[in-house]
Amino acid sequence: MNKYLKQLIELAEVDKEIDSFGPKIEAVKKELHSVTKKLEDLIAKKESYQEEKKENELKIRQHELHIAELSEKLSDINKKSAAVKSEKEMKALQLEEDITKEQLDFANEEIERLQKANETKDDLIESLKEEIEEISKIVEETKKRIEEELKELEKSREEVYAKREKLLEKIPQKILEFYHKVRKWAGNTTVVPVRKQACYGCFMRINDKTYASVIKSEDIVTCPHCGRILYIEETTEES
């Protein structure tokens, strides 16, 4: 096999390995993002319950102030009743008293409802605090583990880059320029094998003349259909 073709095959594999680091790093970061997002959601939910509780407490205070006003109003009605002279005035005061008492009952019921709602929210907040504590520990553990994984990946990537640099020193500039020109559009299928007389980049059958040249491997041969660099795998029966 042409030595430059052999080097291009090796370079293509190295480039493919370099490209694989991106998805690996993203997968590792995604795991951390997932547990961090869960923690953030729990914190947001706890804060939402706390905010709802504050709003309920404000409403309770407003109802309490209203109750004080209504109680004062009932007291005034009672005083007025002592000085009533006609039945018409008595009925009007009675109606006002009934409406005031209904408003008092409603205000007291609302206070009771809001207090129960806050008790439920207290339970939910306590439960979330425990869950947040557990997830926080998981987040810290995941961060430490992922930091190590990222260091290992970075170390491996540097080693592969070093291997690539050595390869680049061996390959003539003209051949490298041609390789990079094809790689711009073909990506990790720049250099592909021929199997069953077909290019394994575009999967089109190649003619006998081109196939014979690929088998000889004396020169760098490209697919007549797509332009990818072709080679015969040495471990296959075809070779």
Buried (B, 14 or more C-beta within 10 A) or exposed (E): EBEBBEBBBBBBBBBBBBEEBEEBBEEBEEEBEEBBEBBEEBBEBBEBBBEBBEEBEEBBEEBEEBBEEBEEBBEEBEEBEEEBEEEEEEEEBEEBBEEBEEBBEEBBEBBEEBEEBBEEBEEBBEEBEEBBEEBBEEBEEBEEEBEEBBEEBEEEBEEBEEBBEEBEEEBEEEBBEBBEEBBEEBEBBBBBBBEEBBBBBBEEEBEEEBBEBBBEBEEBBBBBBBBBBBBBEEEEEBE
